Amino acid sequence: MTVVDVAGAHIGELLDVVALCASETAVVTGFLLERDDDQYRVSWAHVAEVDVDAEKLHLSCLAADLEPASIRGDELALVESVLDNQVLDMRRRVFVRVQDVLLETRDGDLVVSGVDASSGALARRFGLGFLSRRLPRRSGDFVPWADVNLIALRLSQLNFVEAFAELAELHPADIADVISQVGPRERAAVLAALNTGLAADTLQEMEEELRTAALQDMPLERAVAVLEQIEADEAADILSDLPDELAQQILARLPDEREEDLRELASHPEHTAGSLMTTDFVALPLGFTAGAALEWIRTERPEQYAMTYLYFTREDGRLVGVASLRDLVLAEPGQPVAELMEDDVVDIAADVDEEEVGRIMTKYDLLAIPVVDEKRRLVGIVTLDDALDAVLPDDWKQRLPRLFR
């Protein structure tokens, strides 16, 4: 557009639109224009008319009243920072490329209503408006401004807190989807900005190749802290995909018990119960009462997700029974667990084939199955999600929930 002052003189060309983005609504505060190779700013209050058809911006002030171009920290230059850039559609969790920024008047203000990612918007920019009306529109082409996250821009400004404030509220699976669409730099920045627990949950939702790359990009101490938060069976799988030198460095920095568990899990052949099992389970002495078992759980607050079943063992670690958490909650506090547990436990050995594991679990309707050694000592459990994950087709795995979260 040509910029015209109050006297009707052509004083420059419009360069950009400046909007204040301090809240969910982006309000236009001014315009940047170029005059004689210099750039100036005019406020929205000094705009008399925006004549789109004539491509003129009429001002209510003189050229002498213009100020040098400037932008505050909470403002955006929409052409420079938004147009032709990728933004994150927070509703659909996908990145879109902005082909147009849509403005509308509200109560005397000019506001940003959203962004247009359609091919029609691109055609309009090239003066092919007649063609844009013939191009198909998709439901995701228009993104309301409230759903726009300028993550790419904020990353370039190293403003990580602002960039990820909204992402941290998403489910880990959604965060994993988001960072699968960005480059290594952005992926590393996202994971670094998340707290350790959320980073661990997000890592578990990522594709294996991206997950491995993400861990390799982390500082060593951060990788150790994140891996320590991941379920043991999943952590062992992740370690097996890492370069051996890095895996050994991480293992050496883990607590001794955790290191021992992961080395044990990694030692089992692929496609066996041992490779599927986790050492995250709750085992209690046979002599407990129902009340004592529940009190132990309240006191110890075990981090294991798979607490659907509680396993009971003798002093030598031999498995003798299993009870559901529901059974304990409904039992009288003084009732011995030996009376309410199921002593005919379905279990498997660590060398059982993964397909056989799945068959046994589905036959007996089990959410988890204990893995025992030759002396019937409890060494781990296989949860149903891990058993199915091993035998289902790849396209089904994305739909498989984590049953114990």
TAWO-V247308 format. One record per residue. N is the residue number from 1. SS is DSSP state (hx for helix, st for strand, lp for the rest). PHI is phi in radians with two decimals (none if undefined). PSI is psi as a letter, one per 20 degrees, with the letter a starting at -180 (999 if undefined). Layout:
n=N ss=SS phi=PHI psi=PSI
n=N ss=SS phi=PHI psi=PSI
This chain:
n=1 ss=lp phi=none psi=q
n=2 ss=st phi=-1.52 psi=p
n=3 ss=st phi=-1.71 psi=p
n=4 ss=st phi=-2.11 psi=p
n=5 ss=lp phi=-1.46 psi=a
n=6 ss=lp phi=-1.11 psi=h
n=7 ss=lp phi=-1.50 psi=i
n=8 ss=lp phi=1.54 psi=j
n=9 ss=lp phi=-1.45 psi=p
n=10 ss=st phi=-1.32 psi=o
n=11 ss=st phi=-2.01 psi=i
n=12 ss=st phi=2.85 psi=a
n=13 ss=st phi=-2.07 psi=q
n=14 ss=st phi=-1.22 psi=p
n=15 ss=st phi=-1.82 psi=g
n=16 ss=st phi=-2.77 psi=r
n=17 ss=st phi=-2.00 psi=p
n=18 ss=st phi=-1.81 psi=p
n=19 ss=st phi=-2.21 psi=q
n=20 ss=st phi=-1.51 psi=p
n=21 ss=lp phi=-2.03 psi=l
n=22 ss=lp phi=-1.39 psi=i
n=23 ss=lp phi=-2.41 psi=a
n=24 ss=lp phi=-1.14 psi=h
n=25 ss=lp phi=-1.70 psi=p
n=26 ss=st phi=-1.72 psi=o
n=27 ss=st phi=-1.83 psi=p
n=28 ss=st phi=-1.20 psi=p
n=29 ss=st phi=-1.88 psi=i
n=30 ss=st phi=3.14 psi=a
n=31 ss=st phi=-2.33 psi=q
n=32 ss=st phi=-1.82 psi=p
n=33 ss=st phi=-2.36 psi=q
n=34 ss=st phi=-1.95 psi=p
n=35 ss=st phi=-2.48 psi=o
n=36 ss=lp phi=0.92 psi=l
n=37 ss=lp phi=1.19 psi=j
n=38 ss=st phi=-1.94 psi=q
n=39 ss=st phi=-1.96 psi=q
n=40 ss=st phi=-2.31 psi=r
n=41 ss=st phi=-2.17 psi=p
n=42 ss=st phi=-2.20 psi=p
n=43 ss=st phi=-1.37 psi=q
n=44 ss=hx phi=-1.05 psi=h
n=45 ss=hx phi=-1.13 psi=h
n=46 ss=hx phi=-1.72 psi=j
n=47 ss=st phi=-1.69 psi=p
n=48 ss=st phi=-1.53 psi=h
n=49 ss=st phi=-2.80 psi=q
n=50 ss=st phi=-1.91 psi=o
n=51 ss=st phi=-1.69 psi=n
n=52 ss=lp phi=-1.16 psi=g
n=53 ss=lp phi=-1.10 psi=g
n=54 ss=lp phi=-1.51 psi=i
n=55 ss=lp phi=0.96 psi=l
n=56 ss=st phi=-2.33 psi=q
n=57 ss=st phi=-1.93 psi=o
n=58 ss=st phi=-1.60 psi=p
n=59 ss=st phi=-1.76 psi=q
n=60 ss=lp phi=-1.79 psi=j
n=61 ss=lp phi=-2.35 psi=r
n=62 ss=lp phi=-1.58 psi=r
n=63 ss=hx phi=-1.02 psi=h
n=64 ss=hx phi=-1.16 psi=i
n=65 ss=hx phi=-1.50 psi=i
n=66 ss=lp phi=-1.22 psi=q
n=67 ss=st phi=-1.86 psi=q
n=68 ss=st phi=-1.02 psi=q
n=69 ss=lp phi=-1.09 psi=p
n=70 ss=lp phi=-2.76 psi=q
n=71 ss=lp phi=-2.40 psi=p
n=72 ss=lp phi=-1.34 psi=r
n=73 ss=lp phi=-1.13 psi=h
n=74 ss=lp phi=-1.72 psi=j
n=75 ss=st phi=-1.95 psi=q
n=76 ss=st phi=-2.20 psi=q
n=77 ss=st phi=-1.58 psi=o
n=78 ss=hx phi=-1.12 psi=h
n=79 ss=hx phi=-1.21 psi=g
n=80 ss=hx phi=-1.23 psi=h
n=81 ss=hx phi=-1.77 psi=h
n=82 ss=lp phi=-2.03 psi=g
n=83 ss=lp phi=-1.05 psi=p
n=84 ss=lp phi=1.22 psi=j
n=85 ss=lp phi=-1.82 psi=r
n=86 ss=st phi=-1.54 psi=p
n=87 ss=st phi=-2.20 psi=q
n=88 ss=st phi=-1.65 psi=p
n=89 ss=st phi=-1.42 psi=o
n=90 ss=lp phi=-1.17 psi=h
n=91 ss=lp phi=-1.30 psi=g
n=92 ss=lp phi=-1.70 psi=i
n=93 ss=lp phi=1.06 psi=k
n=94 ss=st phi=-2.32 psi=q
n=95 ss=st phi=-1.56 psi=q
n=96 ss=st phi=-2.28 psi=q
n=97 ss=st phi=-1.67 psi=p
n=98 ss=lp phi=-1.36 psi=o
n=99 ss=lp phi=-1.72 psi=i
n=100 ss=st phi=-2.77 psi=q
n=101 ss=st phi=-1.92 psi=p
n=102 ss=st phi=-1.68 psi=p
n=103 ss=st phi=-2.04 psi=q
n=104 ss=st phi=-2.63 psi=q
n=105 ss=st phi=-1.57 psi=p
n=106 ss=st phi=-2.48 psi=o
n=107 ss=lp phi=0.88 psi=l
n=108 ss=lp phi=1.51 psi=i
n=109 ss=st phi=-1.78 psi=q
n=110 ss=st phi=-1.83 psi=p
n=111 ss=st phi=-2.17 psi=q
n=112 ss=st phi=-1.52 psi=o
n=113 ss=st phi=-1.52 psi=h
n=114 ss=st phi=2.90 psi=a
n=115 ss=st phi=-2.20 psi=q
n=116 ss=st phi=-2.01 psi=p
n=117 ss=lp phi=-1.91 psi=j
n=118 ss=lp phi=-1.44 psi=q
n=119 ss=hx phi=-1.18 psi=h
n=120 ss=hx phi=-1.11 psi=h
n=121 ss=hx phi=-1.12 psi=h
n=122 ss=hx phi=-1.14 psi=g
n=123 ss=hx phi=-1.10 psi=h
n=124 ss=hx phi=-1.06 psi=h
n=125 ss=hx phi=-1.13 psi=h
n=126 ss=lp phi=-1.65 psi=j
n=127 ss=lp phi=1.37 psi=j
n=128 ss=lp phi=-1.88 psi=l
n=129 ss=hx phi=-1.02 psi=h
n=130 ss=hx phi=-1.09 psi=h
n=131 ss=hx phi=-1.35 psi=h
n=132 ss=hx phi=-1.07 psi=h
n=133 ss=lp phi=-1.28 psi=i
n=134 ss=lp phi=-1.65 psi=i
n=135 ss=lp phi=-1.37 psi=q
n=136 ss=lp phi=-1.19 psi=q
n=137 ss=lp phi=-1.95 psi=p
n=138 ss=lp phi=-1.81 psi=q
n=139 ss=lp phi=-1.10 psi=h
n=140 ss=lp phi=-1.63 psi=j
n=141 ss=lp phi=-1.18 psi=h
n=142 ss=st phi=-1.72 psi=p
n=143 ss=st phi=-2.06 psi=o
n=144 ss=st phi=-1.02 psi=q
n=145 ss=hx phi=-1.02 psi=h
n=146 ss=hx phi=-1.12 psi=h
n=147 ss=hx phi=-1.71 psi=j
n=148 ss=st phi=-1.57 psi=p
n=149 ss=st phi=-2.03 psi=p
n=150 ss=lp phi=-1.53 psi=l
n=151 ss=hx phi=-1.09 psi=h
n=152 ss=hx phi=-1.11 psi=g
n=153 ss=hx phi=-1.14 psi=g
n=154 ss=hx phi=-1.19 psi=h
n=155 ss=hx phi=-1.12 psi=g
n=156 ss=hx phi=-1.16 psi=h
n=157 ss=lp phi=-1.63 psi=j
n=158 ss=lp phi=1.03 psi=k
n=159 ss=lp phi=-1.70 psi=m
n=160 ss=hx phi=-1.13 psi=h
n=161 ss=hx phi=-1.04 psi=g
n=162 ss=hx phi=-1.18 psi=h
n=163 ss=hx phi=-1.14 psi=h
n=164 ss=hx phi=-1.90 psi=j
n=165 ss=lp phi=-1.01 psi=g
n=166 ss=lp phi=-1.36 psi=h
n=167 ss=hx phi=-1.07 psi=h
n=168 ss=hx phi=-1.14 psi=i
n=169 ss=hx phi=-1.51 psi=i
n=170 ss=lp phi=-1.41 psi=r
n=171 ss=lp phi=-1.19 psi=q
n=172 ss=hx phi=-0.92 psi=h
n=173 ss=hx phi=-1.12 psi=h
n=174 ss=hx phi=-1.22 psi=h
n=175 ss=hx phi=-1.09 psi=g
n=176 ss=hx phi=-1.07 psi=h
n=177 ss=hx phi=-1.09 psi=g
n=178 ss=hx phi=-1.11 psi=g
n=179 ss=hx phi=-1.35 psi=i
n=180 ss=lp phi=-1.27 psi=i
n=181 ss=lp phi=-1.74 psi=i
n=182 ss=lp phi=-2.02 psi=r
n=183 ss=lp phi=-1.43 psi=r
n=184 ss=hx phi=-1.00 psi=h
n=185 ss=hx phi=-1.12 psi=g
n=186 ss=hx phi=-1.17 psi=h
n=187 ss=hx phi=-1.06 psi=g
n=188 ss=hx phi=-1.11 psi=h
n=189 ss=hx phi=-1.17 psi=g
n=190 ss=hx phi=-1.06 psi=g
n=191 ss=hx phi=-1.13 psi=h
n=192 ss=hx phi=-1.22 psi=h
n=193 ss=hx phi=-1.41 psi=h
n=194 ss=lp phi=-1.40 psi=q
n=195 ss=lp phi=-1.18 psi=r
n=196 ss=hx phi=-1.03 psi=g
n=197 ss=hx phi=-1.11 psi=g
n=198 ss=hx phi=-1.22 psi=h
n=199 ss=hx phi=-1.09 psi=h
n=200 ss=hx phi=-1.14 psi=g
n=201 ss=hx phi=-1.10 psi=h
n=202 ss=hx phi=-1.15 psi=g
n=203 ss=hx phi=-1.04 psi=h
n=204 ss=hx phi=-1.17 psi=h
n=205 ss=hx phi=-1.55 psi=i
n=206 ss=lp phi=-1.46 psi=q
n=207 ss=lp phi=-1.09 psi=q
n=208 ss=hx phi=-0.96 psi=g
n=209 ss=hx phi=-1.12 psi=g
n=210 ss=hx phi=-1.20 psi=h
n=211 ss=hx phi=-1.10 psi=g
n=212 ss=hx phi=-1.09 psi=g
n=213 ss=hx phi=-1.11 psi=h
n=214 ss=hx phi=-1.11 psi=g
n=215 ss=hx phi=-1.16 psi=h
n=216 ss=hx phi=-1.15 psi=h
n=217 ss=hx phi=-1.43 psi=i
n=218 ss=lp phi=-1.35 psi=q
n=219 ss=lp phi=-1.01 psi=q
n=220 ss=hx phi=-0.99 psi=g
n=221 ss=hx phi=-1.13 psi=h
n=222 ss=hx phi=-1.17 psi=g
n=223 ss=hx phi=-1.07 psi=g
n=224 ss=hx phi=-1.10 psi=g
n=225 ss=hx phi=-1.09 psi=g
n=226 ss=hx phi=-1.20 psi=g
n=227 ss=hx phi=-1.12 psi=h
n=228 ss=hx phi=-1.17 psi=h
n=229 ss=lp phi=-1.54 psi=i
n=230 ss=lp phi=-1.60 psi=q
n=231 ss=lp phi=-0.93 psi=q
n=232 ss=hx phi=-1.00 psi=g
n=233 ss=hx phi=-1.15 psi=h
n=234 ss=hx phi=-1.19 psi=g
n=235 ss=hx phi=-1.09 psi=h
n=236 ss=hx phi=-1.12 psi=h
n=237 ss=hx phi=-1.11 psi=g
n=238 ss=hx phi=-1.10 psi=g
n=239 ss=hx phi=-1.05 psi=h
n=240 ss=hx phi=-1.16 psi=h
n=241 ss=hx phi=-1.56 psi=i
n=242 ss=lp phi=-1.45 psi=q
n=243 ss=lp phi=-0.96 psi=q
n=244 ss=hx phi=-1.00 psi=h
n=245 ss=hx phi=-1.09 psi=g
n=246 ss=hx phi=-1.17 psi=g
n=247 ss=hx phi=-1.04 psi=g
n=248 ss=hx phi=-1.17 psi=h
n=249 ss=hx phi=-1.12 psi=g
n=250 ss=hx phi=-1.17 psi=g
n=251 ss=hx phi=-1.01 psi=g
n=252 ss=hx phi=-1.13 psi=h
n=253 ss=hx phi=-1.73 psi=i
n=254 ss=lp phi=-1.41 psi=q
n=255 ss=lp phi=-0.97 psi=q
n=256 ss=hx phi=-0.96 psi=g
n=257 ss=hx phi=-1.13 psi=g
n=258 ss=hx phi=-1.13 psi=g
n=259 ss=hx phi=-1.05 psi=g
n=260 ss=hx phi=-1.09 psi=g
n=261 ss=hx phi=-1.06 psi=g
n=262 ss=hx phi=-1.19 psi=h
n=263 ss=hx phi=-1.12 psi=h
n=264 ss=hx phi=-1.13 psi=g
n=265 ss=hx phi=-1.12 psi=h
n=266 ss=hx phi=-1.26 psi=i
n=267 ss=lp phi=-1.41 psi=i
n=268 ss=lp phi=-1.42 psi=q
n=269 ss=lp phi=-1.07 psi=q
n=270 ss=lp phi=-1.10 psi=q
n=271 ss=lp phi=1.15 psi=k
n=272 ss=st phi=-2.13 psi=r
n=273 ss=hx phi=-1.03 psi=h
n=274 ss=hx phi=-1.08 psi=h
n=275 ss=hx phi=-1.34 psi=h
n=276 ss=hx phi=-1.59 psi=h
n=277 ss=lp phi=-1.31 psi=r
n=278 ss=st phi=-2.13 psi=q
n=279 ss=lp phi=-1.64 psi=j
n=280 ss=lp phi=-1.54 psi=n
n=281 ss=lp phi=-2.57 psi=r
n=282 ss=lp phi=-1.95 psi=o
n=283 ss=st phi=-2.10 psi=p
n=284 ss=st phi=-2.20 psi=q
n=285 ss=st phi=-1.13 psi=q
n=286 ss=lp phi=-1.11 psi=h
n=287 ss=lp phi=-1.32 psi=i
n=288 ss=lp phi=-1.21 psi=q
n=289 ss=st phi=-1.63 psi=r
n=290 ss=hx phi=-1.05 psi=g
n=291 ss=hx phi=-1.12 psi=g
n=292 ss=hx phi=-1.16 psi=h
n=293 ss=hx phi=-1.13 psi=g
n=294 ss=hx phi=-1.18 psi=h
n=295 ss=hx phi=-1.16 psi=h
n=296 ss=hx phi=-1.09 psi=g
n=297 ss=hx phi=-1.09 psi=g
n=298 ss=hx phi=-1.12 psi=h
n=299 ss=hx phi=-1.32 psi=g
n=300 ss=hx phi=-1.40 psi=h
n=301 ss=lp phi=0.79 psi=m
n=302 ss=lp phi=-1.06 psi=q
n=303 ss=lp phi=-1.48 psi=i
n=304 ss=lp phi=-1.08 psi=p
n=305 ss=lp phi=-1.31 psi=h
n=306 ss=lp phi=-1.44 psi=m
n=307 ss=lp phi=-1.85 psi=j
n=308 ss=lp phi=-1.08 psi=h
n=309 ss=st phi=-2.03 psi=q
n=310 ss=st phi=-2.03 psi=p
n=311 ss=st phi=-1.87 psi=q
n=312 ss=st phi=-2.09 psi=p
n=313 ss=st phi=-2.29 psi=q
n=314 ss=lp phi=-1.42 psi=r
n=315 ss=lp phi=-1.07 psi=h
n=316 ss=lp phi=-1.46 psi=j
n=317 ss=lp phi=1.54 psi=j
n=318 ss=st phi=-1.27 psi=p
n=319 ss=st phi=-1.29 psi=p
n=320 ss=st phi=-2.19 psi=i
n=321 ss=st phi=-3.01 psi=r
n=322 ss=st phi=-2.51 psi=q
n=323 ss=st phi=-2.46 psi=q
n=324 ss=st phi=-1.42 psi=q
n=325 ss=hx phi=-1.06 psi=h
n=326 ss=hx phi=-1.06 psi=g
n=327 ss=hx phi=-1.03 psi=g
n=328 ss=hx phi=-1.16 psi=g
n=329 ss=hx phi=-1.12 psi=h
n=330 ss=hx phi=-1.46 psi=i
n=331 ss=lp phi=-1.33 psi=q
n=332 ss=lp phi=-1.15 psi=p
n=333 ss=lp phi=-0.95 psi=h
n=334 ss=lp phi=-1.52 psi=i
n=335 ss=lp phi=-1.26 psi=p
n=336 ss=st phi=-1.11 psi=q
n=337 ss=hx phi=-1.14 psi=h
n=338 ss=hx phi=-1.08 psi=h
n=339 ss=hx phi=-1.46 psi=h
n=340 ss=hx phi=-1.84 psi=i
n=341 ss=lp phi=-1.37 psi=r
n=342 ss=st phi=-1.63 psi=o
n=343 ss=lp phi=-1.63 psi=i
n=344 ss=lp phi=-1.63 psi=m
n=345 ss=lp phi=-1.47 psi=p
n=346 ss=lp phi=-1.44 psi=o
n=347 ss=st phi=-2.37 psi=r
n=348 ss=st phi=-2.45 psi=r
n=349 ss=st phi=-1.60 psi=r
n=350 ss=lp phi=-1.17 psi=h
n=351 ss=lp phi=-1.63 psi=j
n=352 ss=lp phi=-1.19 psi=p
n=353 ss=st phi=-1.10 psi=q
n=354 ss=hx phi=-1.07 psi=h
n=355 ss=hx phi=-1.17 psi=h
n=356 ss=hx phi=-1.18 psi=h
n=357 ss=hx phi=-1.03 psi=g
n=358 ss=hx phi=-1.06 psi=g
n=359 ss=hx phi=-1.10 psi=g
n=360 ss=hx phi=-1.15 psi=g
n=361 ss=hx phi=-1.17 psi=h
n=362 ss=hx phi=-1.26 psi=h
n=363 ss=hx phi=-1.08 psi=g
n=364 ss=lp phi=-1.76 psi=j
n=365 ss=lp phi=0.95 psi=l
n=366 ss=lp phi=-1.74 psi=p
n=367 ss=lp phi=-1.52 psi=i
n=368 ss=st phi=-2.72 psi=q
n=369 ss=st phi=-2.30 psi=p
n=370 ss=st phi=-1.33 psi=q
n=371 ss=st phi=-1.92 psi=p
n=372 ss=st phi=-2.16 psi=q
n=373 ss=lp phi=-1.59 psi=a
n=374 ss=lp phi=-1.14 psi=h
n=375 ss=lp phi=-1.71 psi=j
n=376 ss=lp phi=1.09 psi=k
n=377 ss=st phi=-1.47 psi=p
n=378 ss=st phi=-1.25 psi=p
n=379 ss=st phi=-2.03 psi=i
n=380 ss=st phi=3.07 psi=a
n=381 ss=st phi=-2.41 psi=q
n=382 ss=st phi=-1.91 psi=p
n=383 ss=st phi=-1.55 psi=q
n=384 ss=hx phi=-1.07 psi=h
n=385 ss=hx phi=-1.11 psi=h
n=386 ss=hx phi=-1.25 psi=h
n=387 ss=hx phi=-1.15 psi=g
n=388 ss=hx phi=-1.21 psi=h
n=389 ss=hx phi=-1.03 psi=h
n=390 ss=hx phi=-1.35 psi=h
n=391 ss=hx phi=-2.02 psi=i
n=392 ss=lp phi=-1.37 psi=q
n=393 ss=lp phi=-1.06 psi=q
n=394 ss=hx phi=-1.01 psi=h
n=395 ss=hx phi=-1.24 psi=i
n=396 ss=hx phi=-1.44 psi=h
n=397 ss=hx phi=-1.11 psi=h
n=398 ss=lp phi=-1.13 psi=h
n=399 ss=lp phi=-1.64 psi=i
n=400 ss=lp phi=-1.42 psi=o
n=401 ss=lp phi=-1.33 psi=q
n=402 ss=lp phi=-1.49 psi=o
n=403 ss=lp phi=-1.19 psi=h
n=404 ss=lp phi=-1.93 psi=k
n=405 ss=lp phi=-1.83 psi=999
